[in-house]
Amino acid sequence: MNYQEAVEYLYTQTPLFQNVGQEAYKEGLYNTVTIDRHLGCPHKLYKTIHVAGTNGKGSVSHTLAAILQASGLKTGLYTSPHLTDFRERIRVNGKPISPDYVVRFIQDNKDFLEPLHPSFFEVTTAMAFSWFADQEVDVAVIETGLGGRLDCTNIIKPVLSIITNIGFDHVKFLGSSLQQIAFEKAGIIKKNVPVVIGEHTDQTRNVFERKAEEVSTRLVFAQDNCKIISHKYVNPSKVVYETAALPALESGLAGMCQEKNANTILTAVDELKRRKFSIPESAIRKGFKDVCRMTGLRGRWQLVSKKPDIICDTGHNSHGLKYIAQHLEELSAKPGFGQLRIVMGMVNDKDISDVLAIMPRNARYYFTQASVKRALDASSLRDLARQAGLTGRVYRTVAQAVTTAQREASPNDLIFVGGSTFVVADLLTMPEFFIHG
């Protein structure tokens, strides 16, 4: 078995939510606990930080990992989904998991795993925990896959838990109200483990406070004490924050939503210092500035080409896309701006009508579909978009949509590519935009 065969085995023998959606979802922790015991409970061999939330998990997880790495700690990072290579999910000090280890893990454990019929995420989580132990990391930043309470990452006992925010996503699994979704995310809150809440509403705050009281732990609401005084965009991929403690803090993540993520990260860093982590100012600055280079993070307001600028973002629900839509409208209102062009595709289990209602009306749309089973048919998306007052043409692949937008654009235009993580993934696999993670 080689690496490609091992990954194909994971994709075909274990149901992958990334590709097929609901039928891949397995509720409960039985398989996870069983596999973990079989492997000798590797997650107990290092410290962990647990990150949940509707949006911002990836940005917060990657930036924290970069800061910890810059502080001299050997740092594991487990996130999902991947964009172009399975190994993006599992990194140590920014370096993806070894292909040989992926092969060896499957070969050594498939006879044990197959009778359990585990999900892709259950196997991948076990692989990540084992790789981090094998690499003798000091700390690992662990991002939940879906929800929190029943997510298979929830067997860890972290030194800090973080819940970025609560919005409507995966309502089939997590509930149809913000309180229900908050309850599921709050499932990562554990006894004597402090929790940072990035954003909250009155309804979700009550859910978090009840859970914290139930397990006797301390909550820190980052929103109550905002550390960001102001911000200034230097270019499409760089923003500078002003804070009392860190003036002129440069960040390589420049989307509008990142201000709230930055506040969550800075609050989490303060909590880690309280937990005896040595994190110098230089490490915070380096982690913010160089997060993409240090961790391989891609697809967050990423500038992939110039003249015309092509920006992609993995925001994929109304909670996340409202920031993107606002940012696009502000950019398109600037003097000298040409035409806003949006290459857009979505998956069939998202809040499509809510998303379309907030997208810019002054854009030309190129409706498309990603190369996954869950992708919404591009013609269906166009028809729904028409009802929302958006107009554009249909393209059967992301590559066709992007190349057409490029051909039609002038140097002062902006092409935005998004609506789905998988649309961005297809963009980044095009030869002219591909950079290995």
C-alpha positions as CSV (number, residue, x, y, z in Angstrom):
1,M,0.0,0.0,0.0
2,N,1.4,3.4,-1.0
3,Y,0.2,6.8,0.3
4,Q,-2.4,7.4,-2.5
5,E,-3.8,3.9,-1.9
6,A,-4.0,4.6,1.9
7,V,-5.9,7.9,1.4
8,E,-8.2,6.2,-1.1
9,Y,-8.9,3.5,1.5
10,L,-9.9,6.2,4.0
11,Y,-12.2,7.8,1.4
12,T,-13.8,4.6,0.3
13,Q,-13.9,2.4,3.4
14,T,-14.9,5.2,5.9
15,P,-17.8,7.6,5.0
16,L,-16.4,11.1,4.5
17,F,-18.7,14.0,5.6
18,Q,-16.7,16.3,3.4
19,N,-17.9,14.5,0.3
20,V,-21.3,12.9,1.1
21,G,-22.7,14.8,4.1
22,Q,-25.4,13.4,6.4
23,E,-24.8,9.7,5.8
24,A,-21.2,10.1,7.0
25,Y,-22.2,11.5,10.4
26,K,-21.8,9.2,13.4
27,E,-23.2,10.4,16.7
28,G,-21.6,9.4,19.9
29,L,-18.1,8.6,21.2
30,Y,-18.2,4.8,21.5
31,N,-15.9,4.2,18.4
32,T,-13.6,7.0,19.4
33,V,-13.1,5.7,22.9
34,T,-12.7,2.1,21.7
35,I,-10.0,3.1,19.1
36,D,-8.3,5.4,21.5
37,R,-7.9,2.6,24.1
38,H,-6.6,0.2,21.4
39,L,-3.9,2.8,20.6
40,G,-3.0,3.3,24.2
41,C,-4.7,6.7,24.8
42,P,-2.1,8.8,23.0
43,H,-3.8,12.1,23.6
44,K,-2.9,11.9,27.3
45,L,0.8,12.2,26.5
46,Y,0.8,16.0,25.7
47,K,-1.2,19.1,26.5
48,T,-4.1,20.1,24.3
49,I,-6.2,23.2,23.5
50,H,-9.7,22.5,22.2
51,V,-11.4,24.8,19.7
52,A,-15.1,24.8,18.7
53,G,-17.5,27.2,17.1
54,T,-19.5,27.8,14.0
55,N,-17.0,30.0,12.2
56,G,-13.4,31.1,12.9
57,K,-12.2,27.8,14.3
58,G,-9.6,27.3,11.6
59,S,-8.2,30.9,11.8
60,V,-8.1,30.8,15.6
61,S,-6.5,27.3,15.7
62,H,-3.8,28.0,13.1
63,T,-2.9,31.4,14.7
64,L,-2.6,29.9,18.2
65,A,-0.5,27.1,16.8
66,A,1.8,29.6,15.1
67,I,2.1,31.6,18.4
68,L,2.9,28.5,20.4
69,Q,5.4,27.3,17.8
70,A,7.1,30.8,17.8
71,S,7.3,30.4,21.6
72,G,9.5,27.4,21.2
73,L,7.0,24.7,21.8
74,K,6.7,21.7,19.5
75,T,3.1,22.2,18.4
76,G,0.6,19.8,16.9
77,L,-2.4,21.1,14.9
78,Y,-5.5,19.1,13.9
79,T,-8.0,20.8,11.7
80,S,-10.6,20.0,9.0
81,P,-11.5,19.9,6.2
82,H,-8.4,19.8,3.9
83,L,-8.3,21.7,0.7
84,T,-5.9,19.8,-1.7
85,D,-4.2,17.1,0.4
86,F,-5.4,15.0,3.2
87,R,-2.1,15.6,5.1
88,E,-3.1,19.3,5.7
89,R,-5.3,18.1,8.5
90,I,-2.5,16.9,10.7
91,R,0.6,19.0,11.2
92,V,3.5,19.4,13.7
93,N,5.2,22.8,13.6
94,G,3.5,23.4,10.4
95,K,4.8,20.3,8.7
96,P,2.1,17.9,7.4
97,I,2.0,14.3,8.7
98,S,4.4,11.9,7.0
99,P,2.9,10.0,4.1
100,D,4.7,6.9,5.4
101,Y,2.9,7.3,8.8
102,V,-0.5,7.5,7.1
103,V,0.3,4.2,5.3
104,R,1.6,2.5,8.4
105,F,-1.3,3.6,10.5
106,I,-3.8,2.1,8.1
107,Q,-1.9,-1.1,7.6
108,D,-1.3,-1.6,11.3
109,N,-4.9,-0.9,12.4
110,K,-7.3,-1.7,9.6
111,D,-8.1,-5.2,10.9
112,F,-9.1,-3.7,14.2
113,L,-10.9,-0.7,12.7
114,E,-13.0,-2.4,10.0
115,P,-15.4,-4.3,12.4
116,L,-16.2,-1.0,14.1
117,H,-17.3,0.6,10.8
118,P,-15.8,4.0,11.9
119,S,-16.3,7.3,10.1
120,F,-13.5,9.0,8.3
121,F,-13.3,11.6,11.0
122,E,-13.0,9.0,13.8
123,V,-10.1,7.3,12.1
124,T,-8.4,10.6,11.2
125,T,-8.7,11.9,14.7
126,A,-7.1,8.7,16.1
127,M,-4.3,9.0,13.5
128,A,-3.7,12.6,14.5
129,F,-3.6,11.9,18.2
130,S,-1.1,9.0,17.6
131,W,1.1,11.1,15.3
132,F,1.3,13.8,17.9
133,A,2.4,11.3,20.5
134,D,4.9,9.7,18.1
135,Q,6.4,13.2,17.4
136,E,6.5,14.0,21.2
137,V,4.7,17.3,20.8
138,D,4.5,19.7,23.8
139,V,1.0,20.8,23.0
140,A,-1.6,20.2,20.3
141,V,-4.3,22.6,19.1
142,I,-7.4,20.4,18.3
143,E,-10.3,21.8,16.3
144,T,-13.6,20.0,16.6
145,G,-15.2,18.6,13.4
146,L,-18.9,19.2,14.0
147,G,-20.5,20.4,17.1
148,G,-18.7,19.6,20.3
149,R,-20.6,17.5,22.8
150,L,-20.6,14.3,20.6
151,D,-17.6,15.3,18.4
152,C,-15.0,12.6,18.5
153,T,-12.3,15.1,19.5
154,N,-14.1,15.5,22.8
155,I,-12.3,12.8,24.6
156,I,-9.4,15.1,25.4
157,K,-8.9,17.0,28.7
158,P,-7.5,20.3,27.5
159,V,-5.7,23.0,29.4
160,L,-8.0,25.5,27.6
161,S,-11.2,25.4,25.7
162,I,-12.3,28.0,23.1
163,I,-15.7,28.5,21.5
164,T,-15.3,31.1,18.8
165,N,-19.0,31.9,18.1
166,I,-22.4,30.5,17.5
167,G,-24.3,30.7,14.2
168,F,-26.6,28.6,12.1
169,D,-24.8,25.7,10.4
170,H,-25.3,22.0,10.4
171,V,-28.8,22.5,11.8
172,K,-29.8,18.9,11.0
173,F,-27.3,17.7,13.6
174,L,-26.9,20.5,16.1
175,G,-30.4,22.1,16.3
176,S,-32.5,24.8,14.7
177,S,-32.0,27.5,17.4
178,L,-28.9,29.3,18.6
179,Q,-29.5,28.0,22.1
180,Q,-29.5,24.4,20.8
181,I,-26.4,24.9,18.8
182,A,-24.7,26.6,21.7
183,F,-25.6,23.6,23.9
184,E,-23.8,21.2,21.5
185,K,-20.7,23.5,21.3
186,A,-20.7,23.9,25.1
187,G,-20.3,20.1,25.3
188,I,-16.5,20.7,25.2
189,I,-16.6,22.6,28.5
190,K,-15.0,20.5,31.2
191,K,-14.5,20.6,34.9
192,N,-11.7,23.0,36.0
193,V,-10.8,23.8,32.4
194,P,-11.1,27.6,31.6
195,V,-13.1,28.5,28.6
196,V,-12.8,31.5,26.3
197,I,-16.0,32.5,24.4
198,G,-15.1,34.7,21.4
199,E,-18.6,36.0,20.5
200,H,-21.9,35.6,22.3
201,T,-25.5,36.8,22.4
202,D,-27.8,37.0,25.4
203,Q,-29.3,33.6,24.5
204,T,-26.0,31.8,24.0
205,R,-24.3,33.4,27.0
206,N,-27.0,31.9,29.3
207,V,-26.2,28.4,27.8
208,F,-22.5,28.8,28.4
209,E,-23.0,30.1,31.9
210,R,-25.3,27.2,32.9
211,K,-22.8,24.7,31.6
212,A,-19.8,26.3,33.3
213,E,-21.7,26.4,36.6
214,E,-22.6,22.7,36.2
215,V,-19.0,21.6,35.8
216,S,-17.4,24.3,38.1
217,T,-15.2,26.1,35.6
218,R,-14.4,29.7,34.7
219,L,-15.7,31.5,31.6
220,V,-14.0,34.4,29.9
221,F,-16.1,36.3,27.4
222,A,-13.7,37.9,25.0
223,Q,-16.4,40.2,23.7
224,D,-16.8,41.9,27.2
225,N,-13.2,43.2,27.1
226,C,-12.3,43.9,23.5
227,K,-8.5,44.2,23.1
228,I,-8.7,45.6,19.5
229,I,-8.8,49.4,19.6
230,S,-8.8,49.9,15.8
231,H,-7.5,48.3,12.6
232,K,-6.2,49.4,9.2
233,Y,-6.0,47.3,6.0
234,V,-2.6,47.7,4.4
235,N,-3.5,45.5,1.4
236,P,-5.9,42.6,0.6
237,S,-3.9,40.2,2.6
238,K,-2.6,42.3,5.5
239,V,-4.2,44.2,8.4
240,V,-2.7,46.1,11.3
241,Y,-4.4,46.1,14.6
242,E,-3.9,48.6,17.4
243,T,-4.2,47.2,20.9
244,A,-3.1,48.7,24.2
245,A,-0.5,45.9,24.9
246,L,0.5,45.3,21.3
247,P,0.6,48.5,19.1
248,A,0.8,48.0,15.3
249,L,0.1,44.2,15.5
250,E,0.4,42.9,11.9
251,S,-1.8,40.0,10.8
252,G,-1.6,38.0,7.6
253,L,-5.3,37.2,7.9
254,A,-7.2,40.2,6.6
255,G,-10.8,39.3,6.2
256,M,-13.4,41.4,8.1
257,C,-14.3,38.6,10.4
258,Q,-10.7,38.3,11.5
259,E,-11.0,41.3,14.0
260,K,-13.2,39.2,16.2
261,N,-11.0,36.2,15.7
262,A,-8.0,38.3,16.7
263,N,-9.7,39.4,19.9
264,T,-10.5,35.7,20.7
265,I,-6.9,34.7,20.1
266,L,-5.4,37.5,22.3
267,T,-7.8,36.6,25.1
268,A,-6.8,32.9,24.8
269,V,-3.1,33.9,24.9
270,D,-3.7,35.7,28.2
271,E,-5.4,32.6,29.6
272,L,-2.6,30.4,28.5
273,K,-0.2,32.7,30.3
274,R,-2.3,32.2,33.4
275,R,-1.8,28.5,32.9
276,K,2.0,29.0,33.0
277,F,2.7,29.0,29.2
278,S,5.7,31.2,28.4
279,I,4.5,33.3,25.4
280,P,6.7,36.3,24.7
281,E,5.4,39.4,22.7
282,S,7.7,38.5,19.8
283,A,6.0,35.1,19.5
284,I,2.5,36.7,19.4
285,R,3.7,39.1,16.7
286,K,5.3,36.4,14.7
287,G,2.3,34.1,15.0
288,F,-0.1,36.7,13.8
289,K,2.1,38.0,11.0
290,D,3.3,34.7,9.6
291,V,0.5,32.3,10.4
292,C,-0.1,31.2,6.8
293,R,3.6,30.5,6.2
294,M,4.1,28.8,9.6
295,T,1.0,26.6,9.5
296,G,0.1,26.2,5.8
297,L,-3.2,27.9,6.3
298,R,-5.0,28.8,3.0
299,G,-8.3,30.0,1.9
300,R,-8.9,32.8,4.4
301,W,-9.3,36.0,2.4
302,Q,-6.4,34.7,0.3
303,L,-5.1,36.8,-2.6
304,V,-4.1,34.2,-5.2
305,S,-3.6,36.4,-8.3
306,K,-3.3,40.1,-9.2
307,K,-4.5,42.3,-12.1
308,P,-7.3,41.4,-11.7
309,D,-7.1,40.5,-8.0
310,I,-8.5,37.1,-7.3
311,I,-9.4,36.5,-3.7
312,C,-10.9,33.3,-2.2
313,D,-12.4,32.6,1.1
314,T,-13.8,29.4,2.7
315,G,-16.7,31.1,4.4
316,H,-19.7,28.9,3.7
317,N,-22.7,29.9,5.8
318,S,-24.7,33.1,6.4
319,H,-22.9,33.8,9.7
320,G,-19.5,33.9,7.9
321,L,-20.5,35.2,4.5
322,K,-22.1,38.4,5.9
323,Y,-18.5,39.6,6.7
324,I,-17.3,38.7,3.2
325,A,-20.3,40.4,1.6
326,Q,-19.7,43.6,3.6
327,H,-16.0,43.6,2.8
328,L,-16.7,43.1,-1.0
329,E,-19.2,46.0,-1.0
330,E,-16.8,48.3,0.8
331,L,-14.0,47.5,-1.7
332,S,-16.3,47.9,-4.7
333,A,-17.3,51.4,-3.5
334,K,-13.7,52.7,-3.6
335,P,-12.7,55.2,-6.4
336,G,-11.1,53.6,-9.4
337,F,-12.6,50.2,-8.7
338,G,-13.8,48.3,-11.8
339,Q,-16.3,45.5,-11.7
340,L,-17.0,43.0,-8.8
341,R,-17.2,39.5,-10.2
342,I,-18.2,36.6,-7.9
343,V,-17.5,32.9,-8.7
344,M,-19.9,31.1,-6.4
345,G,-21.0,27.6,-5.5
346,M,-22.6,26.0,-2.5
347,V,-23.4,22.6,-1.0
348,N,-26.9,21.4,-0.8
349,D,-27.2,21.3,3.0
350,K,-26.5,24.9,3.8
351,D,-28.7,28.0,4.4
352,I,-28.7,28.9,0.8
353,S,-31.6,31.5,0.7
354,D,-30.1,33.3,3.8
355,V,-26.7,33.5,2.1
356,L,-28.1,34.7,-1.2
357,A,-30.1,37.4,0.5
358,I,-26.9,39.1,1.8
359,M,-24.7,38.8,-1.2
360,P,-23.8,42.0,-3.2
361,R,-26.3,43.1,-5.9
362,N,-23.7,45.0,-7.8
363,A,-21.7,42.0,-8.8
364,R,-21.6,39.8,-11.9
365,Y,-22.0,36.2,-10.9
366,Y,-20.5,33.0,-12.2
367,F,-22.5,30.2,-10.7
368,T,-20.7,26.9,-10.5
369,Q,-20.4,23.7,-8.5
370,A,-17.5,22.0,-6.7
371,S,-16.4,18.5,-7.5
372,V,-18.1,16.8,-4.5
373,K,-21.3,14.9,-4.2
374,R,-22.8,17.5,-1.8
375,A,-22.4,20.3,-4.4
376,L,-25.7,22.1,-5.2
377,D,-26.3,22.0,-9.0
378,A,-25.2,25.3,-10.5
379,S,-28.4,25.8,-12.4
380,S,-30.4,25.4,-9.2
381,L,-28.2,27.9,-7.5
382,R,-28.7,30.4,-10.4
383,D,-32.5,30.0,-10.1
384,L,-32.4,30.6,-6.4
385,A,-30.1,33.6,-6.9
386,R,-32.5,35.1,-9.4
387,Q,-35.2,35.1,-6.7
388,A,-32.8,37.1,-4.5
389,G,-32.0,39.6,-7.3
390,L,-28.6,38.2,-8.3
391,T,-27.9,37.6,-12.0
392,G,-25.2,35.5,-13.7
393,R,-24.4,32.5,-15.9
394,V,-23.8,28.9,-15.1
395,Y,-20.5,27.0,-15.4
396,R,-20.2,23.3,-14.7
397,T,-16.8,23.5,-13.1
398,V,-15.0,26.0,-10.9
399,A,-12.1,26.1,-13.4
400,Q,-14.5,27.1,-16.2
401,A,-16.1,29.8,-14.1
402,V,-12.8,31.2,-12.9
403,T,-11.1,31.3,-16.3
404,T,-14.2,32.9,-17.8
405,A,-14.2,35.6,-15.1
406,Q,-10.5,36.2,-15.7
407,R,-11.0,36.6,-19.5
408,E,-13.8,39.0,-19.0
409,A,-12.2,41.1,-16.3
410,S,-10.2,44.3,-16.5
411,P,-7.1,44.9,-14.3
412,N,-9.1,47.0,-11.8
413,D,-11.8,44.4,-11.3
414,L,-12.0,42.0,-8.3
415,I,-12.9,38.4,-8.7
416,F,-14.1,36.7,-5.5
417,V,-14.2,32.9,-5.4
418,G,-16.2,31.2,-2.6
419,G,-19.5,30.1,-1.1
420,S,-18.1,26.7,-0.2
421,T,-14.9,25.3,1.1
422,F,-15.0,22.9,-1.8
423,V,-15.2,25.7,-4.4
424,V,-12.0,27.1,-2.9
425,A,-10.4,23.7,-2.9
426,D,-11.2,23.3,-6.6
427,L,-9.7,26.7,-7.3
428,L,-6.5,25.9,-5.4
429,T,-6.1,22.6,-7.4
430,M,-6.0,24.6,-10.7
431,P,-2.3,24.5,-11.9
432,E,-1.9,28.3,-11.9
433,F,-3.1,28.6,-8.3
434,F,-1.8,25.4,-6.8
435,I,0.6,25.7,-3.9
436,H,1.2,22.6,-1.9
437,G,-0.1,23.0,1.7
